[in-house]
Amino acid sequence: MASVSACGLPSAGSPQEAGDFLRSSLHCESIDIASPPEVQRVEAMGMTGINGGGECEDPADGGGDVDFLTIENMEAFQTAVRGDKDEQDDLMIGDDFAVDPSSDDQRRQLLKSGLLFLNCTPDFKAPSGRSADDGEIDGCATTDYSDDLD
């Protein structure tokens, strides 16, 4: 089971532990751990700093499968995300893993479970009543706010 890091975010340590976190949070029917060639394909598409990943299949709330990545270098990962606008839509992170939820219900449940949104929008400021902390690199923040979440 995922632990909580010193900064308060859930920490997984391995793809299996990240999958266990999602199984607990989203009640996935199964977890499919990515093979090394699958991880290499994600890296080849420009997603750096990762060392594994997988998919939460058939979460209880529906909304579609949920992809996740385990991160060995958060600075490199956030740099890659900041450079790819397509990867910035409601990506959520723990201390050492990232999750790409596919529905607002999943996003809400993951927020309750301790994950935060990674926001790399230039000059982002969270609205009043919401939190935002500096990310690992300039230009990224972790926040409990998403303008897409209704």
Secondary structure, 3 states (H helix, E strand, C coil): CCEECCCCCEECCCHHHHHHHHHHHHCCCEEEECCHHHHHHHHHCCCCCEEEEEEEECCCCCCCCEEEEEECCHHHHHHHHHHCHHHHCCCEECCCEEEECCCHHHHHHHHHCCCEEEECCCCCCCCCCCCEEECCCCCCEEECCCCCCC
